[in-house]
């Protein structure tokens, strides 16, 4: 056996030993459990339905109210795929309408019809932001 082969065999043995140590039952490993997609979608839809007429919320706030922090993109997906939700009441951070073109015009008109006021291109969030109740 050459010196080069002996070194590679030793490093392979070291890798196996470290892998065995990290997988040993004595070490506590933190495993995050993922909620099923159907549960996530339903909880987000319930949060969206909870926004009353004349109020708005942000994508991030809806995700947090559903129990999923950092779930703004999932909120967008639920709004895109689900019918019958009040999609026009959900905005980007700071009250910005994130839709483009005719959809943005329709969202603004729907909000104005509900009595929501604007400050330039943004919704007056101080007046119309819906604060979800905290769960105890």
C-alpha positions as CSV (number, residue, x, y, z in Angstrom):
1,X,0.0,0.0,0.0
2,X,1.4,3.4,-0.9
3,X,1.4,6.4,1.4
4,X,-1.2,8.1,-0.7
5,X,-3.6,5.2,-0.4
6,X,-3.1,5.0,3.3
7,X,-3.9,8.7,3.8
8,X,-7.1,8.4,1.7
9,X,-8.2,5.3,3.7
10,X,-7.6,7.2,7.0
11,X,-9.6,10.3,5.9
12,X,-12.5,8.0,4.7
13,X,-12.5,6.3,8.1
14,X,-12.6,9.8,9.8
15,X,-15.6,10.8,7.7
16,X,-17.4,7.6,8.6
17,X,-16.7,8.2,12.3
18,X,-17.9,11.8,12.3
19,X,-21.1,10.8,10.4
20,X,-21.7,8.1,13.0
21,X,-21.2,10.6,15.8
22,X,-23.6,13.1,14.3
23,X,-26.3,10.4,13.8
24,X,-25.9,8.9,17.2
25,X,-29.1,8.9,19.4
26,X,-27.3,10.7,22.2
27,X,-27.3,14.0,20.3
28,X,-30.5,15.8,20.1
29,X,-31.3,16.9,16.5
30,X,-33.9,19.5,15.9
31,X,-36.4,18.4,13.2
32,X,-38.9,21.0,12.0
33,X,-42.2,19.5,11.1
34,X,-43.8,20.9,7.9
35,X,-47.5,21.5,7.9
36,X,-49.3,19.8,5.0
37,X,-49.9,22.2,2.0
38,X,-53.7,21.8,2.4
39,X,-53.5,23.0,6.0
40,X,-51.4,26.0,5.1
41,X,-53.8,27.0,2.3
42,X,-56.9,26.7,4.4
43,X,-55.4,28.7,7.3
44,X,-54.3,31.5,5.0
45,X,-57.8,31.5,3.3
46,X,-59.4,31.8,6.8
47,X,-57.1,34.8,7.6
48,X,-58.0,36.5,4.3
49,X,-61.7,36.0,4.9
50,X,-61.3,37.7,8.3
51,X,-60.3,41.0,6.8
52,X,-63.5,43.2,7.0
53,X,-64.9,45.5,4.4
54,X,-63.1,48.9,4.3
55,X,-59.8,47.5,5.8
56,X,-56.7,46.0,4.2
57,X,-53.7,43.9,5.2
58,X,-50.3,43.0,3.9
59,X,-49.2,39.6,2.5
60,X,-46.8,39.2,5.4
61,X,-49.4,40.1,8.0
62,X,-51.8,37.5,6.6
63,X,-49.1,34.9,6.7
64,X,-48.3,35.7,10.3
65,X,-52.0,35.6,11.2
66,X,-52.3,32.2,9.7
67,X,-49.5,31.0,11.9
68,X,-46.7,31.0,9.3
69,X,-44.1,33.7,9.6
70,X,-42.3,34.5,6.4
71,X,-45.1,33.1,4.3
72,X,-45.9,36.1,2.1
73,X,-45.2,34.1,-1.1
74,X,-47.6,31.4,0.0
75,X,-50.3,34.0,0.6
76,X,-49.8,35.2,-3.0
77,X,-50.1,31.6,-4.2
78,X,-53.3,31.0,-2.3
79,X,-54.8,34.3,-3.7
80,X,-53.7,33.2,-7.2
81,X,-55.2,29.7,-7.0
82,X,-58.3,30.2,-4.9
83,X,-61.6,31.7,-6.0
84,X,-64.1,33.6,-3.8
85,X,-61.5,35.3,-1.6
86,X,-61.4,39.1,-1.1
87,X,-58.1,39.4,-3.0
88,X,-58.3,43.2,-3.3
89,X,-57.9,43.6,0.5
90,X,-54.4,42.2,0.5
91,X,-51.5,44.5,-0.4
92,X,-47.8,44.7,-0.4
93,X,-45.8,46.1,2.5
94,X,-46.6,49.7,3.2
95,X,-49.9,49.6,1.4
96,X,-48.6,49.3,-2.1
97,X,-50.7,47.6,-4.8
98,X,-48.3,45.0,-6.2
99,X,-50.4,44.0,-9.2
100,X,-49.7,45.4,-12.6
101,X,-51.8,46.9,-15.4
102,X,-55.6,46.5,-15.4
103,X,-55.5,44.3,-12.3
104,X,-54.0,47.1,-10.3
105,X,-56.6,49.6,-11.6
106,X,-59.4,47.1,-10.7
107,X,-57.9,46.6,-7.2
108,X,-57.8,50.3,-6.5
109,X,-61.4,50.8,-7.8
110,X,-62.6,48.0,-5.6
111,X,-60.9,49.4,-2.5
112,X,-62.2,52.9,-3.2
113,X,-65.7,51.5,-3.5
114,X,-65.3,50.0,0.0
115,X,-64.3,53.5,1.3
116,X,-60.5,52.9,1.5
117,X,-58.5,56.1,1.0
118,X,-55.2,56.5,-0.7
119,X,-52.2,58.8,-0.1
120,X,-50.7,59.0,-3.6
121,X,-50.3,55.4,-4.8
122,X,-50.4,53.8,-1.4
123,X,-53.3,53.0,0.9
124,X,-53.6,55.1,4.0
125,X,-52.5,52.2,6.3
126,X,-52.8,54.3,9.5
127,X,-56.5,54.5,8.9
128,X,-57.4,51.3,7.1
129,X,-54.9,48.6,8.2
130,X,-56.6,45.6,9.8
131,X,-54.8,44.3,12.8
132,X,-55.4,40.6,13.3
133,X,-56.1,39.6,16.9
134,X,-53.3,37.8,18.7
135,X,-53.9,34.2,19.7
136,X,-53.5,33.4,23.4
